[in-house]
Amino acid sequence: MRMNMFRAGWLLFVVSGLGVACQPEADLEVMLPLPNQSWSYSTAVVIPYHNTDTLRPRQILLRLRHSGDYPYRNLHTLCHLIGPEGDSMVVQTRTMLSDPEGRWLGQSAMGDVYTISDTMMRDFRFRKQGLYRFRIHQHMRINPVTSVEEVGLSIR
């Protein structure tokens, strides 16, 4: 009986390790702090990304870090993606931060601070090689939005 429990535990460890190991490596992982944990309309978070691959589809994730004092269930953002030749597109995202009962959906490793990722673009292909800029703005009805500590991107 004890040996079977050991084998089951070892198998669970190996299988959970495979799930982590199978995650695609990120081309970009960045989080930038907001001054005074406050995000106004006039504050754009600008993230540069140098693309070299025009064939592989990517997942582009918006990453947010907020405190438990954040007063809303969601956060609306606009992301202007500006290409190497100045062409641009806009992506609007509504990230749910809590469930209907008010429980935060993000991961917490530091007390009352939560980090969440939300898909902005799925299977996106960069059409050209070169420097792209992501300009991310908050798009809530309230200005400024408080208790947002960091904003970032993950490109996988």
Z-matrix of the N, CA and C atoms (Angstrom, degrees):
N
C 1 1.454
C 2 1.531 1 110.40
N 3 1.333 2 116.23 1 -46.42
C 4 1.463 3 120.51 2 -178.95
C 5 1.530 4 110.59 3 -64.00
N 6 1.330 5 117.42 4 -38.03
C 7 1.459 6 121.79 5 179.38
C 8 1.527 7 110.38 6 -66.16
N 9 1.322 8 119.03 7 -38.95
C 10 1.460 9 122.19 8 178.63
C 11 1.532 10 110.95 9 -64.27
N 12 1.337 11 116.82 10 -39.72
C 13 1.465 12 120.29 11 177.50
C 14 1.521 13 109.75 12 -64.49
N 15 1.342 14 116.90 13 -39.96
C 16 1.457 15 120.62 14 178.20
C 17 1.527 16 110.46 15 -62.30
N 18 1.339 17 117.02 16 -46.18
C 19 1.468 18 121.33 17 178.92
C 20 1.517 19 111.17 18 -62.17
N 21 1.330 20 117.64 19 -42.47
C 22 1.471 21 121.33 20 179.12
C 23 1.526 22 110.54 21 -63.52
N 24 1.327 23 116.38 22 -41.84
C 25 1.472 24 120.06 23 178.25
C 26 1.521 25 111.59 24 -64.70
N 27 1.335 26 116.30 25 -43.20
C 28 1.473 27 121.12 26 178.74
C 29 1.526 28 110.71 27 -63.51
N 30 1.339 29 117.26 28 -42.37
C 31 1.454 30 121.69 29 179.00
C 32 1.535 31 110.48 30 -62.95
N 33 1.323 32 117.34 31 -43.41
C 34 1.463 33 121.05 32 177.90
C 35 1.528 34 110.71 33 -61.13
N 36 1.344 35 117.44 34 -41.33
C 37 1.461 36 122.00 35 178.36
C 38 1.531 37 110.90 36 -61.63
N 39 1.332 38 116.93 37 -45.69
C 40 1.465 39 121.54 38 -178.66
C 41 1.523 40 110.77 39 -65.83
N 42 1.337 41 117.78 40 -44.67
C 43 1.462 42 121.32 41 -178.76
C 44 1.525 43 110.60 42 -65.39
N 45 1.320 44 118.30 43 -42.21
C 46 1.471 45 119.51 44 178.94
C 47 1.527 46 110.68 45 -67.52
N 48 1.312 47 117.96 46 -32.78
C 49 1.464 48 121.26 47 175.85
C 50 1.511 49 111.72 48 -65.88
N 51 1.337 50 116.64 49 -36.64
C 52 1.462 51 120.10 50 177.94
C 53 1.519 52 111.09 51 -64.84
N 54 1.339 53 117.58 52 -37.51
C 55 1.464 54 120.75 53 178.44
C 56 1.514 55 111.65 54 -61.32
N 57 1.327 56 116.67 55 -40.30
C 58 1.465 57 120.69 56 178.01
C 59 1.519 58 110.43 57 -70.84
N 60 1.335 59 116.27 58 -41.74
C 61 1.464 60 120.50 59 -177.37
C 62 1.526 61 111.65 60 -66.78
N 63 1.331 62 118.43 61 -25.53
C 64 1.459 63 121.60 62 -177.46
C 65 1.528 64 112.96 63 -85.38
N 66 1.307 65 117.89 64 -2.38
C 67 1.455 66 120.05 65 177.04
C 68 1.523 67 108.72 66 -67.49
N 69 1.351 68 117.88 67 134.81
C 70 1.460 69 118.43 68 179.35
C 71 1.530 70 110.90 69 -66.95
N 72 1.317 71 115.26 70 141.42
C 73 1.452 72 120.07 71 179.01
C 74 1.527 73 109.24 72 -69.74
N 75 1.303 74 116.15 73 138.17
C 76 1.460 75 120.81 74 -176.83
C 77 1.529 76 110.59 75 -78.40
N 78 1.337 77 116.15 76 135.93
C 79 1.459 78 121.51 77 171.41
C 80 1.526 79 110.11 78 -75.02
N 81 1.340 80 115.26 79 -29.28
C 82 1.462 81 121.21 80 -179.66
C 83 1.518 82 108.20 81 -148.95
N 84 1.323 83 116.98 82 132.35
C 85 1.465 84 124.54 83 172.93
C 86 1.516 85 105.30 84 -136.99
N 87 1.318 86 116.81 85 111.97
C 88 1.465 87 118.62 86 -179.22
C 89 1.524 88 109.77 87 -145.79
N 90 1.329 89 115.02 88 140.20
C 91 1.461 90 122.95 89 173.30
C 92 1.530 91 106.50 90 -129.87
N 93 1.333 92 116.17 91 130.37
C 94 1.460 93 121.23 92 179.75
C 95 1.523 94 109.98 93 -117.32
N 96 1.343 95 117.19 94 134.15
C 97 1.466 96 119.87 95 -178.68
C 98 1.527 97 112.01 96 -73.76
N 99 1.332 98 115.09 97 148.08
C 100 1.465 99 121.44 98 173.95
C 101 1.520 100 107.93 99 -98.55
N 102 1.337 101 117.27 100 139.42
C 103 1.465 102 119.43 101 -179.93
C 104 1.529 103 111.04 102 -63.74
N 105 1.310 104 116.51 103 129.95
C 106 1.467 105 123.62 104 176.65
C 107 1.524 106 113.29 105 58.98
N 108 1.316 107 118.14 106 24.80
C 109 1.465 108 123.07 107 -179.36
C 110 1.525 109 111.20 108 50.87
N 111 1.322 110 114.98 109 40.82
C 112 1.458 111 121.69 110 -177.31
C 113 1.523 112 108.32 111 -136.31
N 114 1.337 113 116.58 112 134.71
C 115 1.464 114 120.98 113 -176.02
C 116 1.513 115 109.13 114 -124.77
N 117 1.330 116 115.80 115 107.97
C 118 1.470 117 120.72 116 -179.50
C 119 1.525 118 110.10 117 -97.12
N 120 1.333 119 115.84 118 165.70
C 121 1.463 120 120.99 119 178.47
C 122 1.526 121 111.65 120 -56.51
N 123 1.314 122 116.29 121 -35.86
C 124 1.463 123 119.80 122 -174.72
C 125 1.529 124 113.43 123 -80.28
N 126 1.323 125 117.67 124 -7.61
C 127 1.464 126 121.04 125 -179.73
C 128 1.520 127 110.14 126 -96.28
N 129 1.311 128 116.08 127 109.44
C 130 1.463 129 120.80 128 175.75
C 131 1.520 130 108.72 129 -99.92
N 132 1.310 131 115.81 130 135.72
C 133 1.463 132 120.89 131 172.50
C 134 1.526 133 105.54 132 -91.28
N 135 1.343 134 116.32 133 117.34
C 136 1.465 135 121.32 134 -176.02
C 137 1.524 136 108.70 135 -109.17
N 138 1.341 137 114.83 136 124.39
C 139 1.462 138 120.99 137 -177.99
C 140 1.526 139 108.22 138 -125.62
N 141 1.334 140 117.91 139 115.45
C 142 1.467 141 120.35 140 177.01
C 143 1.527 142 110.62 141 -82.69
N 144 1.327 143 115.74 142 149.82
C 145 1.461 144 121.56 143 177.18
C 146 1.526 145 108.22 144 -145.67
N 147 1.334 146 116.31 145 123.70
C 148 1.468 147 120.95 146 178.70
C 149 1.525 148 108.66 147 -95.32
N 150 1.327 149 116.67 148 112.84
C 151 1.461 150 121.82 149 -178.33
C 152 1.521 151 110.79 150 -94.52
N 153 1.338 152 115.46 151 135.94
C 154 1.462 153 120.49 152 175.72
C 155 1.529 154 112.20 153 -121.62
N 156 1.331 155 117.58 154 -7.34
C 157 1.468 156 121.72 155 -174.68
C 158 1.529 157 109.71 156 -120.84
N 159 1.331 158 116.94 157 117.33
C 160 1.460 159 120.73 158 -179.52
C 161 1.530 160 112.26 159 -101.31
N 162 1.316 161 117.72 160 0.66
C 163 1.467 162 120.62 161 -176.20
C 164 1.526 163 113.91 162 -101.38
N 165 1.321 164 117.12 163 -38.03
C 166 1.467 165 121.07 164 -173.27
C 167 1.529 166 111.71 165 -78.84
N 168 1.342 167 118.33 166 126.96
C 169 1.468 168 120.13 167 175.86
C 170 1.524 169 110.59 168 -70.79
N 171 1.318 170 116.77 169 145.20
C 172 1.470 171 122.48 170 -176.77
C 173 1.527 172 110.98 171 -122.54
N 174 1.296 173 114.06 172 156.32
C 175 1.460 174 122.37 173 169.33
C 176 1.526 175 105.70 174 -105.37
N 177 1.313 176 116.82 175 126.12
C 178 1.466 177 120.83 176 178.70
C 179 1.519 178 106.93 177 -111.91
N 180 1.327 179 114.75 178 118.94
C 181 1.457 180 121.55 179 -175.45
C 182 1.518 181 110.77 180 -112.80
N 183 1.318 182 115.95 181 133.40
C 184 1.456 183 121.97 182 170.47
C 185 1.519 184 106.48 183 -82.65
N 186 1.331 185 117.37 184 133.18
C 187 1.465 186 122.08 185 178.67
C 188 1.517 187 108.68 186 -117.36
N 189 1.320 188 116.24 187 132.60
C 190 1.457 189 122.26 188 -179.15
C 191 1.525 190 109.79 189 -129.72
N 192 1.319 191 116.04 190 140.56
C 193 1.465 192 122.04 191 173.56
C 194 1.529 193 106.67 192 -124.95
N 195 1.328 194 115.73 193 122.45
C 196 1.468 195 120.62 194 -177.00
C 197 1.522 196 109.68 195 -135.63
N 198 1.312 197 115.30 196 161.57
C 199 1.461 198 119.53 197 176.99
C 200 1.528 199 109.27 198 -91.24
N 201 1.317 200 115.41 199 166.59
C 202 1.461 201 120.91 200 177.42
C 203 1.511 202 113.36 201 -67.17
N 204 1.339 203 117.46 202 -8.63
C 205 1.466 204 121.61 203 177.23
C 206 1.525 205 112.86 204 -84.05
N 207 1.341 206 117.45 205 -3.03
C 208 1.460 207 119.97 206 -179.45
C 209 1.527 208 108.03 207 -59.12
N 210 1.347 209 118.22 208 126.81
C 211 1.464 210 120.55 209 -168.47
C 212 1.535 211 116.58 210 -85.91
N 213 1.325 212 119.26 211 2.03
C 214 1.470 213 120.51 212 -174.85
C 215 1.518 214 110.85 213 -127.19
N 216 1.349 215 115.74 214 166.01
C 217 1.466 216 121.22 215 178.16
C 218 1.514 217 112.33 216 -83.28
N 219 1.326 218 117.82 217 -21.57
C 220 1.460 219 120.32 218 -174.61
C 221 1.524 220 110.49 219 -139.82
N 222 1.317 221 114.70 220 174.28
C 223 1.461 222 121.55 221 176.41
C 224 1.523 223 107.53 222 -143.17
N 225 1.322 224 115.84 223 122.56
C 226 1.464 225 122.13 224 178.17
C 227 1.526 226 109.07 225 -93.50
N 228 1.329 227 116.16 226 135.58
C 229 1.467 228 121.03 227 178.04
C 230 1.523 229 110.19 228 -134.43
N 231 1.316 230 115.04 229 156.59
C 232 1.462 231 123.50 230 169.82
C 233 1.523 232 106.68 231 -119.85
N 234 1.306 233 115.99 232 132.94
C 235 1.458 234 120.66 233 177.27
C 236 1.523 235 108.72 234 -120.76
N 237 1.312 236 116.40 235 120.05
C 238 1.461 237 122.40 236 175.02
C 239 1.527 238 106.37 237 -95.97
N 240 1.315 239 116.20 238 116.33
C 241 1.458 240 121.58 239 177.00
C 242 1.516 241 107.28 240 -99.18
N 243 1.332 242 115.99 241 115.59
C 244 1.460 243 121.92 242 -176.33
C 245 1.524 244 108.11 243 -109.38
N 246 1.338 245 115.89 244 121.88
C 247 1.452 246 122.17 245 -175.61
C 248 1.514 247 113.53 246 -82.36
N 249 1.329 248 116.82 247 176.70
C 250 1.468 249 122.21 248 -176.73
C 251 1.529 250 113.36 249 -61.86
N 252 1.322 251 117.63 250 -26.09
C 253 1.463 252 120.63 251 -178.71
C 254 1.522 253 112.04 252 -103.75
N 255 1.336 254 116.83 253 12.69
C 256 1.456 255 120.99 254 177.40
C 257 1.519 256 114.51 255 89.94
N 258 1.330 257 117.41 256 -5.33
C 259 1.466 258 119.26 257 176.57
C 260 1.525 259 108.31 258 -68.62
N 261 1.330 260 117.44 259 150.78
C 262 1.461 261 119.06 260 -175.99
C 263 1.516 262 111.58 261 -143.60
N 264 1.315 263 114.10 262 161.63
C 265 1.454 264 122.57 263 173.49
C 266 1.518 265 107.42 264 -144.02
N 267 1.335 266 116.45 265 157.72
C 268 1.458 267 121.68 266 -178.93
C 269 1.525 268 108.96 267 -120.29
N 270 1.321 269 115.51 268 134.48
C 271 1.455 270 121.94 269 177.47
C 272 1.525 271 107.58 270 -122.09
N 273 1.319 272 115.67 271 126.62
C 274 1.460 273 120.96 272 177.41
C 275 1.519 274 108.40 273 -102.02
N 276 1.342 275 116.50 274 134.49
C 277 1.458 276 121.64 275 -178.36
C 278 1.516 277 109.91 276 -131.19
N 279 1.328 278 115.72 277 137.21
C 280 1.466 279 121.34 278 170.45
C 281 1.518 280 106.48 279 -115.62
N 282 1.302 281 116.80 280 108.82
C 283 1.458 282 122.40 281 -178.07
C 284 1.520 283 109.13 282 -96.41
N 285 1.320 284 115.74 283 121.15
C 286 1.467 285 120.77 284 175.89
C 287 1.532 286 108.08 285 -79.26
N 288 1.327 287 115.76 286 124.22
C 289 1.460 288 120.82 287 -178.02
C 290 1.524 289 112.87 288 -101.19
N 291 1.345 290 116.88 289 -22.46
C 292 1.467 291 119.67 290 178.83
C 293 1.518 292 110.11 291 -140.90
N 294 1.319 293 114.56 292 161.76
C 295 1.468 294 119.60 293 175.77
C 296 1.535 295 108.57 294 -83.17
N 297 1.335 296 118.84 295 175.40
C 298 1.475 297 120.41 296 -177.98
C 299 1.530 298 114.31 297 -59.87
N 300 1.321 299 117.72 298 -23.60
C 301 1.473 300 120.60 299 178.64
C 302 1.523 301 112.43 300 -86.47
N 303 1.331 302 118.24 301 -2.59
C 304 1.453 303 121.50 302 177.58
C 305 1.521 304 115.11 303 93.63
N 306 1.328 305 118.24 304 7.16
C 307 1.473 306 121.08 305 177.52
C 308 1.525 307 108.73 306 -80.51
N 309 1.319 308 116.56 307 130.64
C 310 1.465 309 121.51 308 -178.76
C 311 1.517 310 110.44 309 -66.61
N 312 1.318 311 116.61 310 139.29
C 313 1.460 312 122.12 311 -178.10
C 314 1.527 313 112.74 312 -89.88
N 315 1.315 314 118.06 313 -20.79
C 316 1.459 315 121.34 314 -177.41
C 317 1.518 316 112.63 315 -76.18
N 318 1.321 317 114.59 316 170.54
C 319 1.455 318 122.45 317 177.85
C 320 1.523 319 109.48 318 -86.07
N 321 1.322 320 116.44 319 140.93
C 322 1.458 321 120.79 320 178.87
C 323 1.517 322 109.66 321 -121.30
N 324 1.321 323 115.79 322 120.55
C 325 1.462 324 120.88 323 175.42
C 326 1.519 325 110.51 324 -115.93
N 327 1.343 326 115.63 325 -6.37
C 328 1.473 327 119.98 326 -175.86
C 329 1.525 328 109.81 327 -133.44
N 330 1.312 329 118.09 328 68.91
C 331 1.453 330 120.97 329 175.04
C 332 1.518 331 113.29 330 64.17
N 333 1.320 332 116.40 331 -111.51
C 334 1.461 333 122.80 332 -173.72
C 335 1.526 334 111.95 333 -101.81
N 336 1.332 335 118.06 334 31.88
C 337 1.466 336 123.22 335 178.79
C 338 1.528 337 107.14 336 -119.42
N 339 1.343 338 115.97 337 132.25
C 340 1.464 339 121.78 338 -173.63
C 341 1.524 340 110.42 339 -123.77
N 342 1.331 341 115.90 340 139.81
C 343 1.463 342 122.20 341 178.17
C 344 1.522 343 107.95 342 -119.89
N 345 1.338 344 114.97 343 131.91
C 346 1.457 345 120.57 344 -179.36
C 347 1.521 346 109.56 345 -136.90
N 348 1.321 347 116.32 346 146.67
C 349 1.464 348 122.51 347 175.62
C 350 1.518 349 108.50 348 -116.76
N 351 1.328 350 115.92 349 142.64
C 352 1.458 351 121.40 350 -179.54
C 353 1.528 352 108.48 351 -137.58
N 354 1.318 353 117.17 352 134.64
C 355 1.457 354 121.20 353 -178.14
C 356 1.526 355 110.41 354 -69.63
N 357 1.322 356 116.00 355 121.51
C 358 1.470 357 121.47 356 173.59
C 359 1.513 358 110.55 357 -92.57
N 360 1.328 359 116.89 358 -42.72
C 361 1.461 360 122.08 359 -179.07
C 362 1.526 361 108.69 360 -140.68
N 363 1.316 362 115.37 361 131.18
C 364 1.461 363 121.79 362 -179.56
C 365 1.527 364 108.30 363 -111.95
N 366 1.332 365 117.03 364 136.90
C 367 1.467 366 122.82 365 179.27
C 368 1.531 367 111.86 366 53.71
N 369 1.317 368 115.50 367 43.41
C 370 1.467 369 122.12 368 -179.12
C 371 1.525 370 109.59 369 -87.17
N 372 1.324 371 115.91 370 134.26
C 373 1.468 372 120.78 371 175.80
C 374 1.525 373 109.11 372 -112.64
N 375 1.334 374 114.78 373 126.38
C 376 1.459 375 119.82 374 172.63
C 377 1.523 376 106.75 375 -73.36
N 378 1.317 377 117.12 376 124.92
C 379 1.473 378 120.48 377 -173.45
C 380 1.513 379 113.95 378 -76.93
N 381 1.319 380 116.90 379 -24.77
C 382 1.467 381 120.64 380 -177.19
C 383 1.526 382 109.64 381 -132.28
N 384 1.317 383 114.99 382 157.11
C 385 1.456 384 120.17 383 170.87
C 386 1.519 385 107.59 384 -81.57
N 387 1.311 386 116.09 385 151.63
C 388 1.461 387 119.68 386 176.63
C 389 1.514 388 112.05 387 132.69
N 390 1.331 389 114.45 388 -167.87
C 391 1.461 390 122.06 389 -174.42
C 392 1.527 391 110.94 390 -88.89
N 393 1.319 392 115.47 391 122.47
C 394 1.461 393 123.43 392 173.67
C 395 1.521 394 107.76 393 -108.36
N 396 1.331 395 116.28 394 149.73
C 397 1.469 396 121.15 395 176.17
C 398 1.520 397 108.79 396 -125.86
N 399 1.314 398 114.69 397 129.33
C 400 1.462 399 121.86 398 173.93
C 401 1.524 400 106.85 399 -100.86
N 402 1.334 401 117.44 400 119.35
C 403 1.474 402 122.76 401 176.03
C 404 1.524 403 106.88 402 -110.24
N 405 1.330 404 116.45 403 110.06
C 406 1.460 405 121.42 404 -174.22
C 407 1.527 406 109.02 405 -107.72
N 408 1.340 407 115.29 406 127.16
C 409 1.470 408 122.71 407 178.76
C 410 1.522 409 108.69 408 -120.27
N 411 1.325 410 116.84 409 147.29
C 412 1.463 411 119.12 410 170.18
C 413 1.525 412 106.87 411 -76.09
N 414 1.334 413 116.69 412 146.25
C 415 1.463 414 121.86 413 -175.37
C 416 1.529 415 110.75 414 -133.30
N 417 1.340 416 114.64 415 44.42
C 418 1.464 417 120.92 416 178.78
C 419 1.529 418 109.15 417 -91.29
N 420 1.312 419 116.28 418 169.30
C 421 1.473 420 120.48 419 176.73
C 422 1.521 421 111.04 420 -77.36
N 423 1.319 422 116.83 421 -18.15
C 424 1.467 423 123.12 422 -177.35
C 425 1.516 424 108.82 423 -98.43
N 426 1.324 425 116.08 424 137.95
C 427 1.458 426 120.98 425 177.97
C 428 1.526 427 108.90 426 -137.88
N 429 1.327 428 117.39 427 122.31
C 430 1.461 429 129.41 428 -4.03
C 431 1.522 430 111.10 429 -82.50
N 432 1.317 431 115.61 430 165.38
C 433 1.458 432 122.62 431 171.34
C 434 1.524 433 106.11 432 -91.88
N 435 1.324 434 115.65 433 128.47
C 436 1.463 435 120.36 434 -178.09
C 437 1.531 436 110.99 435 -102.51
N 438 1.308 437 115.28 436 167.67
C 439 1.471 438 125.08 437 176.45
C 440 1.523 439 113.37 438 70.20
N 441 1.333 440 118.19 439 16.17
C 442 1.460 441 121.84 440 170.91
C 443 1.521 442 106.02 441 -99.69
N 444 1.315 443 116.78 442 117.82
C 445 1.457 444 120.98 443 -173.02
C 446 1.523 445 113.34 444 -91.56
N 447 1.356 446 116.59 445 -42.24
C 448 1.462 447 120.10 446 -176.46
C 449 1.523 448 109.90 447 -145.08
N 450 1.328 449 114.24 448 151.67
C 451 1.463 450 121.94 449 176.59
C 452 1.522 451 106.72 450 -131.86
N 453 1.318 452 116.59 451 141.51
C 454 1.448 453 118.76 452 -178.95
C 455 1.510 454 112.84 453 -159.21
N 456 1.328 455 113.81 454 -173.85
C 457 1.463 456 122.30 455 -179.59
C 458 1.524 457 109.58 456 -136.20
N 459 1.310 458 112.87 457 153.28
C 460 1.453 459 121.04 458 167.97
C 461 1.509 460 106.31 459 -131.56
N 462 1.337 461 116.62 460 128.60
C 463 1.457 462 121.51 461 176.20
C 464 1.516 463 106.61 462 -117.54
N 465 1.330 464 116.32 463 119.93
C 466 1.471 465 123.32 464 -176.48
C 467 1.507 466 110.25 465 -123.13
